[in-house]
């Protein structure tokens, strides 16, 4: 990789957030509650730091192909409130995405909901600190171990001590009402829980509901039935980190704790077309061909009746 490309990458990613937003979703003028997809990549984004392979050369040559770490926004225009699912390393660009599409919203979300303590899901909180925004008491909702991790480990403990953030408790399978338009229910999923437990979320909107599970080890390890949980919602954003076995040469990927997209499609292959159409794969590793401009992998997913999450897309809830 040339040094010029290395130096330009952060700027390219910031400009990407603006250019993609303008091209994929116009500024909203109606007052219906909705969901906005702010990022679809695995924790490290796409391209990934230190990757000099062909997969990461694509977005360096064409910044429009770059992708930000996985995050969703819930927007209630009537209440003039919004909420963020995950605080990623791309927090500044993702806030900008929201405000370009919804210019009248408050600068900061009414709450941030965290799934777990892996780097792509919470480290954006740093931008709320005194070195950047100097925010005041932004509600951050987390499960017990996640709250303990933020309270007892710096620099996150400084955010708590200076009241840049206000930690709020979440309990598994306990529903919280956010506004007239939204309620949210966290639940536990099995994952590499070195520093915290891992949560998924079920969100109920005014007309539709969604499932959000960006990280899970394998579906068979979950104490819930995937098919049954999908039947309860209108949309399901599911862990699509890796496309299939063999994606990482020299490694036995059956030992890597994520369900392959190919595995999830196999599990759901006999479901009705309307059930398959609910699925939005998300959280793509930099090696996942669903990132690439070559349509073969994406065509394969859609031919089987499933869908892929797209950055910038806005869906009424």
N, C-alpha and C positions, 0 to 999 in steps of 0.2 A: 504494500500500500504506500502511496506517495504521501510525504509529509503534508503537502497541500491539502489532500483529501482529509487527513486526520484533523487538521486545524479547522477545516470548513464544516465538518460533520455536525457539531452542535448548532451552528447557525442554520444549516440545512434542515435539521429537525424542527427548529423553531419556525422557520419559514414554511415548512411542510404543513404544520398545524393550521396555519392561516390559509394556504393555497388549497388544501384538501377541503377545508370547511366551506370555502366559497364555491367549490365545484360540486360538492356532494349534497349540501342542504342549505336552502335559502333561509334568511332570517324569518322567524316565525311571527305570524300576525294573529293567529287564533289563540283562544284561551283554554285549549284542551290539555289536560295533563299528559305528559309524554316521557319517553325514554330517549336518551341520546348516547350513542356508543362513542366513547372518547379514545379508546385504544383497544387493540386486538392482539398484541404481541405478548410473548412471555416476559418475565420480569426485566430482562436486559434490553428489551426493545429490538428493533430490526432496522439497520444492521447491529450486530453485537460487537462490543469492544473486543479488540484482539483477534477478531476473525478476519483472516486474509484469504479465505476460500471464495470460490465462485458464488456461493449463495449470498454472501454479504457484499460482493462487488456490485451486485445489481442495484441496490439503493444508493450506493456511492456514485454510480454513473447516472442514475435517474432518481433524484430525491423524492419524486412522487411515489416511488415504491416503498419508501421507508414507513415503518409502523411504530406506534407508541405502545407502552405497556398497557395491559388490560385495565379498563376502567369504564364505569357507566355513570351517567347522571340522570337523576329523576327530577323533572321540572314540573312545578305546579304554577302555571302563569296566573291563575285566578288569585292565589294566595301570595303571588310574587315571592315564592320560595323555591329553593332547589337543594338537593342532597347528592352527595358524592359517594359512590361505592369504590373503594380503594383510593389510597393517596400514593401515587406512583412517583418514580424519579422524574417523570415528565409533567409534574404538577403545574408548572407555569404555563406550558403550552396547552394543557388540557383545560385550565381555567379560561384561557384565551378562546379556545374553541367554543366553550359554553357562551361566553359573552358576545362573540360574533354572531351566534345564532339567536341569542336571547339578550339583546343589549340592555333591556330594562331591569334585569335581575340584580340582586345584591352582589357585591364583589366576591363574597365568600359564601359557601354553602351553609345552610341551616344545620347541617350535620354531616359528618364523614363516618362511613361504616367500613370497618376493616375486617378482612377475612382471616389474616394470620400474619406472622412475623417473618416472612421471607421478603427479601429486599425490594421486589417490585410492587409490593402491596401496601407498604406503610411509610417508606423513607421520604416520600414527598412532604410529610409533616414538617420536615426541616424548614420549609419555606414559610411556615407560620411563625418562626422564631424571630428573635430580636435582630438577627443578621439580615433578615429580608423584610417580611411584612409586619412584624411586630404585632401580630393579631391578638385579640382579646377574647379569651374564653370560647373559642370555637368548639362546639360539642363534637367529641370523637367517641364513637360507640364501638365497644370491643368486648369480647368474651373475657372471663376472669383471668386466665393465664396471660392473655394479651395485655390486659390492663396492668397486671403485675409487672410484665416485661417493660412496658413504657415507663412505669413509675420508678423502677429500681435500676434502670440502665441509662447512662448518659449516651448521647446528648438529649435523649427524649425526656428524661426526668427533668431537665431544665425547662422544657416546654410546659411541663406540668407545674413545676415550682413557680415559674413566672406567670402562670395562668394564660399563656398563649393558647393552650388548649384546655378543655374541661372534659375529663374522662367520664363517660357515661356507661353504665352497666348494660350488658346484653345477657340474656339467659336463653339457653337452647330451647326451641319450640315455644317461646313466649312471644306473642305478637305485640308490636308497638305501633300505635297510630301516630303518623307524622302530620297529616292534615286531612281535610275532608276528602282529598283525592287519593292519598296513599297510606298503606300500612305495610310493615315489614316484619318478617319472622325469620330469625336466624336458626340454623340447625348445624349439628356437628357432622363433619365428614372425615374419613381417615386420610391422613397425609403425613409427611415427615414433620413431626411436631417437636422439633428440637427446642424451640423457644416459646411456643404458644400452641394452643389448640388451633384447629382449622375450621372455619365456618363457611357455610354457603348461605344464601338468602332466598327467601320467597317473597316477592313483592306483589301486593294487590293494588291495582290502580282503579280508577273509576269504572272502567269497562273491561279491562284485561288484566292478566296476572303473568308473572314471569318467575323463572327459576334461574339462579345465578350460581354456578359451581365452576369457577375457573381452575381450581386445583383439587384433585382427588387421586389417591393411589390407584385403585382399581374398583370398578363398580361392584364386583362381587365381595369386596371387603366392607362395603357400606351396609349399615343395618336397615336401610330402606330399599325398596324395590324401585329401580330406575323407571321402568315402564309405568308403574303406579303413580310415581311422582310427576312424570310428564303428563299423565292424564288429568292432573289437577290444575294445570296452567295452560296459558295460551302461547307462551314462548319459553324456550329453555336454552340459556347460554351455557354450554357445556365444555369442559376441559378438552381441548383439541391440540395439546402441546406438540405431540408427535403424530405424524400421519400413519406410519406403519413400521413394522420391524425392519431393520436394515438401514434405517435412516442415518444412524451414527456408525460408520464403518469401524470394525474392530471391537465393538462392544455388544454384549448380549442385552438387547433392549428389553427383553422380557423381565429383566431385573430392575428396570427403571420404573419408579412408581408413578406412572401416569397411564390412563387408558389410551391406546392408540385410536385415532379417528376410525381406522379400519375395524377395530374391535367394537367400538360403540355402534357403528353401522351394522355389524354382524348381529349384535344383541337385539337391535331394533328392526332387523330386516323384514320381519313378518308383521310389523305394526301397520295400521291403516295409513294411507297416504297423508291424511290430515294430521296424524300424530307425528309422522316423520317431518312434515313441513314446519313443525314448531321448533325444531332444533336449529340453533345457531352455534356452530363450533367457534371457539375463541381461545386465546392464550397460546398463540403459535410460537414455537421455538424458531430460532433463526434458520434452522435446517429444514423446516417444514415446507414442502412444496406448495402448500396453500398460500404462502407468502408471494410466490414467484409470479411474474407476468404470464408465463406459460400456463395455459388454461387446462392442461390435462388433468391435474389433480382436482381442481375445482369442478371441472365438468363431471368427473367421476362421482364426486359427492352429490352434485345436483341431479345427475342421472338416477341416483338411488333414492332421490326424494328429499334429501336433506339440504340445509342451507349453511352459509358461512357468514359470520358477523363481519360487517363492513364499517370501518371508521367513518364517523360523521353522520351515519344514518340516524334518522329520528322516527320513532314509532309512537303513535298515540296509545296511551294506556287508559 
